[in-house]
């Protein structure tokens, strides 16, 4: 089978090379072509791999795992929980900002574009990288999870002293992909309004992340935007 050649940052292209020649990835591409013929699909094609493009493999310090891109128009731009500058931050992101404020005293920002985090080494990775407009979860179980699981495994085996933030049951299920003897795994409830008060608020993951990075001689993340 011929290898698919996606527009993705070079270090990730090398690390994930086997995935691009796998049968499932060709099937995934065919599925996306079919979907785009009938529906709006988010994020735009050029932004599907934004998490990887902003945060090269050897620059990753922190991994935040999301589930699905936002499915409203103009919201998804390839970074989990993030929205473009001019888009109102959704409730889960607002709760993330509240926890950062309570944990570190950083003011709640006026926008929800998390590119500044990504450029510092925060891999903002959704398990599924595309979605049909107005249809949450519509692109799950078509191959993306195999691909993003491979990325998590590569980070676990090929890097050390990373921080993995697993919020909610879906993200926590990925713990089995990570070597806890080499990395810090932090788990809590999801920041969504349905669950944030059941353990997301007060988790202090942002200060704990920076403490761990500094203990290992790694520059901490500036969580302000």
N, C-alpha and C positions, 0 to 999 in steps of 0.2 A: 504494500500500500504506500502511495506517495505521501510524504510528510506535508502537513498543512503548515503554512508559513505565516503565523499571525504577527501583527504589529505589536510587539511586546518588548520591553526593555531587555538588553542583550544578556545580562547575567541570568535572568529568569528564563530566557529562551534556551540557554545552555542547560540550566538545572532541570528544566521540565521538558527537555528535548524528546524523551521517550513518549510523553503524553501526546505530542502533536502528530506522532505517527501511529498512534493506537486506533483501533477500529472504533471505539466509542467516540473518539473526538471527531472523526469523519461523520459519524451518525449525528452527533450534536450539531455540527455545522449544517448538515442537511436539514435538520429540524428547524434551525434558526432561519435558514433561507425560506422554508415553507411558511413559518410564522410571519416573517416580515412581508410576505406576499399578501397576507390577509389582515394583519393587525399592526397597530403601532407597538413597537418593542422598545423598552428602555433598559439601560441608558443608550444613547446613540452609539453606533458601532465603534467610533473612534475612542470612546470612553469605557468600553467594556473592560479593558485591562488597566484602567487608571491606577488601581491600588498597586499593581506591579510596576507600572511606569514611574510613579512618584517615589517608590521605595525599593531600590535595587536589593537583591538577595543579601549582599554583604553589608548593607546599611541598616537592615532591620534590627530594631531594639525591642519593640513591643508589637504584639499581634492582638488586634481587637477583632473578634469574630462576629459577624452579623449573619443573617439568614438569607435575606432576599433584598434586591433593590426596591426602592420606593416605586409604586406603580402609578402615581399621578403625573400628569404632564409637567416636564421641566424640573422634577425633583431629583431623579437619580443621575449621578455623574460618575459612577464607578468606584466610589469610596463608601464603605458601610457607614450608616448613620448620618452621613454628610449630605448637605444640599448646596447648590450654587448660592453665591452671595446674596442675590436679590430674592431668594425664596424663604418664606417663613420657616424657621426651624420646627420640625414635627415634635410631638409631645415627648417621645423617647429621648430625643436629642436635648430638649429643654431640661429633662431630668438629669441627663449627664452633666450639663452645665451647672445645675443646682448642686450636684454632688461635688463637682470640682470647686465651686465657690465655698461650700461648707468645709471641704477637706483642706483647701489650700488658700482660701481667701481671695481667689482670683475673681474679678467681676464677671458677671454673666455677659457674654458677648452679644452684640447687636445682630449677628448673622450666624449661619450654621455651616459655613464652608471650612472643612477640616484639612484643607491642603497643607496648611502650615504644620500640622502634626505629621502628615505623611512625609513631608520633606525632611523632618527631623528623625525619621526612622520608625514611625508608627504605621504598620501595615494594616490598613482598614479593609479587611477582607470579608466579603459576603461569600457564603457557601455556594450560592447560586448567583451567577454573574449577570443574568438577564431576566426580564419579566415581561409578560404581555400587559399592555395598558389596562389599568383598572381591574386586574385579576391577580391578586396576591398568590404566590406559590405556583403560578401557572407553568414555570419552567423548571420546577423541581423534578428530580428523577429522570432527567434526560441526559445526564453525563457531567454536568458542571460539578456536582459534589465529588465525583471521582477525581476530577482535575484539582479542585481546591484542597481535597484531602491529601493529594500527592504533594502539593505545595507545603502544607503543614508538616508532613513527614520529612520533607527535604530540609526544612528549617530546623526541625527537631534533631535530625541526625548530623546535619552539616554545619550547624552553628552551636554556640553555647551561651549561657547566661542571658537568654531572651526572657521576656515577660509575656505570658499568654493570659489575656483577660477574657474569661468565659462567663458571659452573662445570660442566664436563663438555661432551661433544660436542653434546648437544641444545641447551643454552644458547648455546654458541659459534656455532651455526648462525644465531643471531639477530644476529650482528655486522653482517651486511649491511644491517640496518635502521637502523643508528646512524651518525651523522656523526662520524667520529673526529677531525675537525678542530675540533669544538666541545666534545667530551666526552672523559673518560678511560674507556677500555675495559680492564678487567682480566680475564684469562682464566687458568684453571687446570683441573686435574682436578676431578672431582666429589668432594664430601666423603663419599660413601658408603664403607662399609668396604672395598668391592671396589677402590676407586681412590684413596682419600685419601692413601695412602703414595706414590702416583705423581705427586705434584706439588701436591696440595691443602695438605698439611702443609708449612709453610715458605713459603707464598705471600705471607704478610704483607699480605694485601689490606686488612686493617682499619686498620693504621697508614698504609699508602699512601693509602687513601681519605681519611683525616683530614688527611694532609699536603697532598693536592691541594685539598681543600675550604678549608683555611686559607690556602693560597697564593692562592686566588681570593676571599678575604674572606668565606668562608662558615663559619658555626659548625660545628665538627666534630660527629660522632656520639659520644654516650656509649654504648659497646657493652656496658656492664654492665647487668644486669637486677635 
